[in-house]
Structures are given as C-alpha cells and as structure tokens.
Amino acid sequence: MENNDTEPVPNGAGSDAGLGSVSDVTLEIGELTALVSDHAVALFDADGRVARWNEGARQVTGYDEESAIGTHYRVFFREAEREGGRPDRFLEAARADGRASDDRWLVRRDGSQLWVHEVLAPIWQSGAVGAVDTDGIDLLGYGWFVHDRTAERERRQQRREETAILESIIEAQPDILYAYDADGNLTHWNDRFEQEIGYETDELAGMSPLSFIAPEDRDRLGDAIDRILTAGERITAEGRVLTKDGTRIPYEFNSARIIDDDGTVLGFTGIGRDISDRKARERELERLERLNAVVRTVDETMVAAETREAIERTVVETFAAAEPYRFAIFGRAADGGSPESRWEPRAWAEIDESTADDVLTSFVDPPAEAPGQSVLETDTVSRYRNLASSSVERWQAHAAELGHEAVAVVPIVASERRFGVLVIGAAESAAFNDREREVLQEFGGTIGHAINAMAVKRLLYVDSVVELEFESTDQQDICTDLTAQADCRLILEHVLPLTDEEFVYYLTIAGASPEHIRDLAAAHPQIDNCRALEVDGEETHWELVVQGASIPSLLADHGARVRSKIADSGSSNTIVEASPDIDVRELVDAVTTAYPETSLRSKRTTERPATTTRDFHQMVDAKLTDKQRLALETAYYGGYFDWPTRTIDAGDIADRLGIARQTFHQHLRVAQEKLFAAYFDSQS
C-alpha cells in the first residue's frame, strides 16, 4: 500500500480548507446515511481523500474513521488496478458524467476483498451533488456510496453453477426430458428429445404430448396424463413413441405434476427412456422359455414313443403348435447322410409335403450366395434371418407364403452319427439367438440319442433281427489282439455296457496260462482291469473292463450289439445283431472303416420264436428242483426279500421248512442263480 495513499493529511497542511468546503454542503453525512441505510457512505475531498466516514464504511472497509480520514480512494482498489490507473479514471468519470458506478472487488484494511456496488458522485461549490459541471464551478469533493454485494454475488454464482450443472446433467442424459404446461403444450425439452423424435426446434414448441405417441397407445397414456394433472399421481407407463418419420420406439415414461407455491397446477414434466434393448431381451427370454417348454413337452411325449417315426412326428407337431414357430420339418438323408445325399422330409407340420421338400433341401444344402456355412459342414445349428428380404429368391418366396422371417436348421447327431435334421421356421427375424441355438444344439443331441437308444431297445423285442457276420484279423480289436499274442482261443460270452465308452467283457479263454493273460492285459492300454473268475481245466473265465473305442461301443452307436464272438490265434468271427430298420450299409461301412482288416461274410434276417410268459415259467420250472422251488416260494411270499422292513429271517423260514439254516441258504442261492440265468439267457 502506497504511503501517499494511506497516510492522513495533517491538520493545517491544506486539509482544513478542503474539509471546510465540503462541510459547507448542506447535505450532511448523517442525512446521506439515512438515505442509503446499510450502505457505506463517505465524503472525499477534491483530490479523492477521505473527509467523512460513517459506520457502514467502517464495517465494509475495516477502517475506523480516525484511520480512514485523509486516506486516498486508491487504497480500496487491488494493486494491479491501482497501477493501471483505474481509481483515477473512475474519479474523472464521476466529474465528467455527474455520476460513476461500478461492480468490483474492494480491498479491505486486512487485505481481504468484498464484491461491492459503488456509486461516486461529484459535489460542486454550488451545492449540487451528482451534477455535470457546465459553468466552471469549483469541485468541492465526492460522495461515495458502497453496497456490499458479496453474499448476493456468491448466491448468483451458486445459482449459475447449479444451473450449469443442471443443464449439463440434462444434456448428458441419454433419455428424453420434457415439460408441458397445464394445457398440454410442450414448453421445455432437451437436445435428446429432438434427436429421438426427429422434429426441429421450431416444430416442437406447443405440440401436445400425444402427438409423439403411436395411435394404439394414446388412450392409455392420455388417461395417465389426466391422473397426473388431476390427482397428482407420479406415473410410470410404457408406450411407443412415434417419430417424425413414422418409426415406433418403445419407451418408458416417468412423469409428475408441476405446481407452484400456491398449489396451482402448472403442468407436468418427466423423463422418457428408450427401452428397445430391454424389450428385445424380454422377447429373447420369452422365446427361450417357450423353446424350453417345447423341449420339455417333446421329452415327456418321447418317453411313450415306440418308433423312430413317432419321435419325428412328435418333434415337428410340438414345434409347429408353439406360438413363435410357423412350421417344422424332420428330414433324413436318403443314402446315409453324406454331403451328396438327397434329403427327404419324413415328418412335417403346418406345411404341405411339396413345400416341405423344397424348404428342407434349400436350407440343408443352401445356395452359394447364402450367408454362413451349412449344417452339413459344421454339424451345428445354422440360422438364417430376415428371409422376406433375403437375396435368395426361393427363401423370399417361402417367407411370403409361410409367414416366417427366420429359420433354424438343427443337426440330429449322436455319437458322431447324423440321424437327420430338423428345420424350424419362426415369425420373428430375431429368433434363434445364440442361447436358443445352444438349446437347440443340445436338443438335437437328445433326439439323436433317443433314436439310437430306440434302435437298441427294439433288439430286445422285435420278432426278427438282421444278423451280420464279420471276419477279421484286425488287431485293433482287443479280442483278436489277445488271441494273436497268446496264440489261444477266446469266446466272448457277454458284454455289459457301463458307459458309452466303458464295457465289461466276460470271456472264456483256452490254450493260455492265466499268468500270460494277466501280463498281456496289464500291458494293453485299453484294459483297465482284469480278473480271473474261474479256472476250469484248460479254460479260464475272465472279466475285463475295457475303455475307449471298441466294437461294442461302435455297434451301440448304430443300434446294434454283439450276438457272439469267437477269436482264435489272431482271427475272429463276430455275429452282430441289428434292428431291421437300421441302415445296414452305414453300419457295415462304419465297422470296416474303423477296423480295415475286417470284411462282411454274410447278412441274413432271423426270425425269433415268440416266448410267452407261460413259456418262461415252464423254462424256469424245468430248471428248479422241488426243494429249490419251495425255498424260493416260501422266502418270496413270507416277506424275506422285503428288506429293510422284513419281519422274518432265514432261521424262521428254515424252521418252517424243517431244514437247517445253511441248507435253506444253499437252496435259495441255487434257485436264484437258475432264475437269473433263465432271464438273462433268454435275452442273449
């Protein structure tokens, strides 16, 4: 702070004349203070130094009257402003214009600053205050009036910041914002509103809220607006926005009433959010739920199906009857399913046979211009969408005729065998998303396994079977390999499947020592366990657990099984039993491809003699002695087998029969063995 600005002028050094002149003005300092209550009021002499000071000036500047008298006006400016001559220009402006006012930062005695509004008015010799000197009258001084507006400025600044934040939030909103007056005229909106609706700014003003709503939703949303305005409800409602170009977009609106302090309804405001993605997800979930329901229905119905044809018919009828789908076709390859095969519809629903044939072939073997790969190339679900506008003319024609927009082609595959394809048409172009395709892929495998299992099951009760006789020297087969290495003879008595790739072989081997067989089994990579069950002279009965690829597993994949197998010194003869409705050529090709040193020797159809329940009873009766039958019958009807709730034990039954407990156990075990043998031998 400069000394010449802050030091008071001493009495007798020129201040008395100046002060006396200013004091002669009839408008006293007290009267000025009364005129501008709560303001700082001061009188400056003609040089701009303080001559009079009121309490308000002390509060604003921090200077009391004693320290302020004689201080130059410049002291209340910031240093840069003083150096720039702003105080002097302000004094000159007041003299020239009769009044000068400004908003600025005022520097207080302690260095702090206040935002003030100040007015500086010249006082003339004539007694005029705030007038322009036109007659050369001498200047007596200035009247200085200051109002502290720091708090007001802070409030304005806060409001500006809040407004800026609010505006940035509004403009950053991905949603549309709107406000309507009580008459339903659009008054406020954000940029997003214009972008989404498509109207220009000058078109939007005054438009009604229902102008932007699809006609089919207007009544419902109009009722919602009435409830907002009349009942003050906060409403959340969904409806389709109608853009300027006619596009319909699903929106969720959250709106509330606007009222003033007196409770007068001014209108309503709200936010609209585009819920297209949410609606799409909801539709996807609905489609997935419906698909899962179809799959469950097929699974439940398939249990009762007795033929492959019944399974295929159930699949297409269930799909075609479900809401999202238009038709379904089950197709099979005419000659084994090679890429060159002719595909034929075997079951279809909601489509005629001729069209089903055309649709099936066009999607199983799509034209070159079609997108993606065919189901035959990938064995995964193929999907085709937007068929009404497809570049494939046949697909366009089918879509126009059948009313579908998407098609899925599902491979029916199990154990690397293709049993057919399922072609499904859906109304929505968005149908068959990735999750639905996963479900359909799994479903295709389920149907494939069901068809394959049905072929195996049919072997148990069909009246006639196809017998295929194979001769082989291929040592990839375990039985052939063992006899080649041990130079022995082997009979495969029975094969028990544990899993798809794990089987238990029951063998009888002659011409090799048990130790040699154990050593060979231990060294074989596919034999997991080897156990000698019984040694009977030169013959040994064995149990082998075999894992991985094997003839039984390959046959099971094709609905067939080993009827008998004899191997001798590296050469084997295998009789395979298959259901009459399987593709024999495909089965033979599979066997000879997997085991190249194998050939088909003969093929014949064998009639099975019908065995009735009475025949079975007679067969069992013939095997049992009277004592064995009595022991078995007494145990059964006496509740001996009702474990764990039985009330009788072996001792009680033995006493009833008048025999020893050990004798009863012996009769019972032998009788059970004969009963089981009769049951299992009848299936072999």
Beta strands, then each sheet from edge to edge (+ up, - down):
strand 1: 40-45
strand 2: 50-53
strand 3: 100-107
strand 4: 113-124
strand 5: 139-148
strand 6: 176-181
strand 7: 186-189
strand 8: 235-242
strand 9: 248-259
strand 10: 265-274
strand 11: 325-333
strand 12: 343-349
strand 13: 382-384
strand 14: 406-414
strand 15: 417-426
strand 16: 464-472
strand 17: 489-499
strand 18: 502-510
strand 19: 527-536
strand 20: 539-547
strand 21: 560-568
strand 22: 571-578
strand 23: 598-607
sheet 1: 2+ 1- 5+ 4- 3+
sheet 2: 7+ 6- 10+ 9- 8+
sheet 3: 12+ 11- 15+ 14- 13+
sheet 4: 19+ 20- 18+ 17- 21+ 22- 16+ 23-
end
